[in-house]
């Protein structure tokens, strides 16, 4: 069982309190009707499917209820960091990228 | 005293005999014995039949890695356990054990005919033998495979034992209570750290328990051990025996299973049988030691063939001699010490066969001084005997050529193919391994967790080296967590260092194709099978493993993986690391389901949600059904009524007069705030801006993909407050979806979302007399149709309780839903029942609710929809606010595949013969087409309708909306049913009854 740091509660808590919520930094288009079918398809279905560091959303569903973002390595399952949804995507240091 | 027990030896208690049975025969062992050691003391080596060939087998090890001596154990009804390792199960008074995989008896087994037909069962035999003819699959092959599959019999009764679960937080967890683990734990504990030491055996000590002649710090190893353990206790170390570390998970979590009662003569009442520990440690020290490998040669599985280290354990720890006249075959120095101990205890060792040409001079001298014949540069090419080994065939090997063989008599054969560091837990963490060419074994390399590896588990040998390494690991662990201590050292005399070589199968002068040289004992995989797999194209060890099943038994190849790898590498002409090592996965040893389940069984498997009305329903004979986590009243049978009769009566009473229904499980969400209406406009398909306070509307929720997610009636209580209802099962999902959009897409909206599902009790009144029942109880509201028309909502007082009253209908009748604070739910229910007496008010359950709504064609999300149904498909296009620029899912409704006229669409079905269709039944347009037929859709809802006097059904059918009046066909085992496509609105299509 993973331990996950909630950036709102600022506590590291068991995985059972959290729920995965898909890839992060995919904003809903401001005006969906302006999108072509292909663009809308990409928004709906096309995901990174990363092998390695992955920006993704989690929700502290059995805690504060907040959605937040995380950078997790899909190979090792290690959380590199978690951050609030209004914070920018953290840049990987060369060391982290190499891991 | 049993024939093979040596008085004065071992750690068993000679004054405490323990009686047990094996295959119905009574035996006596001693307290401290395992089943295996007790049987061996009685001269019994034959303990089971092998999985595939039914070959006679005896214990080859003395520990948890045992692949052969698997037995059934029992402690009364429901307490039978198959595949218990006889080498692990401790003796207890009255223990009942039995051998497995034999018929009619262990010494004469009909299934052993498989052994003669072994050519049929070679690698991949499943894929080859059972291919042809195809018609044989159902009738012949599958029944055969099912009958032959599995080892041991599964118990059929529910497990009457209880199992516990606990968490443990510790600074340092040491896995393995041998020399390295003890040294590490003591070093760590001296820093003041909280230390936990676990070992799977009944007592700590590991290999020290089998090496009493070694002296440490001037004392015998057992005296030193006792002193160390008391020092550990004094230092506050938690010592856990009979506790197996089954898995090593992320962030230093280790799963432990502690066996609490299986060794007890009389377990305390209600004591848990096992306890699962979830340990979170800041540092983990793996001191799991090493496992001895067998050697691979023809007949290496005969009872009496045993690992040399196991024989040494049986002798020193249990005082049991494994034979009167042993032989030894080895490629590692460690087997010499086993032979020496056996001779020193008064036994006889006829010969040591060493595959190596050179042997350490001191070992050769020590063998000579004990009158042991030493044959270096020799191989073993066969064994004799049937149910017990009686001889070995020994041949010299010179320059790779095998000379002529001769027989040497023996009644036990001690084998050693060297040692494999136990890296299972390290492997669970995806720690990487490196091949050590010198020791011909894999060693740990890159770590992914905060752990240290100590002792034989990282390839070290000899107590002096291992003890020092344990101290080093303990010091490293406490340094990592910011503590310190002074390192100590131990002085070892009579140490038993050793080295060895690794082997593929031993060279032979006979046809290798006919050799029954076993690599994996538990799955009956031979060296020939592995070479065959390579010949047939398997290149990776992962493929060889699956094709031959090598290492796939419950022992996970603890003995066989490296031998299998050496042979596969040889066959491929590659170095072992290029062929690879298969991945170990938890659990380390077979673990009972009960330990995993813990408290999550029976009534505590998951919680049951009950409504405030539930006690009334229970008292009035309701039959319940689970709906998500809720239990809901399904129907209320009167004496003598079956379900069909009860539901028909409930339906009739509701349509004729009035029915009352507990709708409290409906999900409820309050959407509040200045931007509530904007939020609702964006979430739901419907337009909300013009809905005035006091009115309600059917709301439809889509996903962004345009498919229906949920629905429910939504009331506008005030300009900035919506009372949203959701489906019973969808409440949490809908709230999560709303929160997601509110928090992450539209944080600018000033809206609060609150789950109020359990704050309100909700009671539905339906039927032409619903108003008459309700009206006398209502204060502060005019209930007339003119003042409070269909789809109205108001706050008022009902039976003196504060209420939110909806006028809506899920039945097609005049209907009301009354919400009161949950604690008053039962009060309201009783008041309505009392008021309804004059109208023969009828409580109804979920089944009647389903029938009544289906008669009106109202959908149930999740039953009539399946995540691929759009509003248009469901005939709900009217619920879409076409003037709205955007809402969740709107863009998808114009995607090409969503506007395709041939999508499956929801329609009604009426069977021609008046039979009731099965929900889920597949529908075809042409019943005469070839099989497999093209499916046109399926039945989603089907009921006997009392109001229509016939069965009705709903279905999704391709292009269904354009097929009104057409006939479709539902092929069933009894014959094909014809049905006509109709509207889903079967009853009162103009909705006159709603307006009452």
Interface residues (C-beta under 8 A of the other chain):
Chain A: X1 X2 X3 X19 X21 X27 X28 X31 X32 X33 X35 X37 X40 X41 X43 X44 X57 X59 X61 X65 X66 X67 X76 X77 X78 X85 X86
Chain B: X249 X250 X251 X253 X278 X280 X430 X448 X704 X705 X736 X739 X740 X741 X743 X744 X745 X747 X885 X886 X890 X891 X892 X895 X896
